[in-house]
Amino acid sequence: MYVAIPEEKEKVCLALSDSLEVINEELTPSYKAKLDHLLDQSSVWYPKALEKIQEEFPELAHARLLSIFILSEQTDIDLIFGLEFGLREDSEHGRGLKFSLDSFEILEYGLGEVAYY
C-alpha cells in the first residue's frame, strides 16, 4: 500500500514485514489505529531520521523516504517500524533506521536493509 506524508512529495510504500504472522491476519482496529498514529506523527520521526543520516553525510544533497516497514505483531505493546531512504550519496545501499513508535527512539541505524529486519 502507498501512503502520503507531508514531508515527501511522492507517496511512500507502507508494508508489513513478510516475517510477521500479522501478514495472514485481519488487522484489528487498535493495530490500524497504531498505523494511523505512525503516519500522523511523521513530523516527529521524519526530521529525526534525516538528522541521523546527516550525522554520517553532513553534505547530504538528497534523501527520499522509499518505504516504511512495520516490524511488530498486533499483540506487541510497542510498534517497531523501519524507514528505508534512498540517497544520492549511496545510491546502491541507501540508509535504514528502526524506530519505536512509543518513544520515537532510533533503535538501529545502518544500510537500507536495517529498515526491514
Rosetta blueprint (number, residue, H / E / L):
1 M L
2 Y E
3 V E
4 A L
5 I L
6 P L
7 E L
8 E L
9 K L
10 E L
11 K L
12 V E
13 C E
14 L E
15 A E
16 L E
17 S L
18 D L
19 S L
20 L L
21 E H
22 V H
23 I H
24 N H
25 E L
26 E L
27 L L
28 T L
29 P H
30 S H
31 Y H
32 K H
33 A H
34 K H
35 L H
36 D H
37 H H
38 L H
39 L H
40 D H
41 Q L
42 S H
43 S H
44 V H
45 W H
46 Y H
47 P H
48 K H
49 A H
50 L H
51 E H
52 K H
53 I H
54 Q H
55 E H
56 E H
57 F L
58 P L
59 E L
60 L L
61 A L
62 H L
63 A E
64 R E
65 L E
66 L E
67 S E
68 I E
69 F E
70 I E
71 L L
72 S L
73 E L
74 Q L
75 T L
76 D L
77 I L
78 D L
79 L L
80 I E
81 F E
82 G E
83 L E
84 E E
85 F E
86 G E
87 L E
88 R L
89 E L
90 D L
91 S L
92 E L
93 H L
94 G L
95 R E
96 G E
97 L E
98 K E
99 F E
100 S E
101 L L
102 D L
103 S L
104 F L
105 E L
106 I E
107 L E
108 E E
109 Y E
110 G E
111 L E
112 G H
113 E H
114 V H
115 A H
116 Y H
117 Y L
